[in-house]
């Protein structure tokens, strides 16, 4: 038939795995350890980023957050809402101009 051993195709059932509850990080670590080719953002040599690179990444996120806050402030400032008195609202409601 096949040269592959039969136990290779046997997998543990989800019930076997859930004997004891495990946390989110434990599940992530188990998933990553099962896939050694996944190394995330690490370099192939396993070196960590140098301090100037870390500083550059940090400032990138600070600038991105500041740009997002500026865009949000601009967006809110340019949205206009016209105040309407209650009697005018009732008139518009009767005329079916308000959804």
Helices and strands as residue ranges (DSSP letters): G 6-8, H 14-17, H 24-33, H 51-78, H 86-94
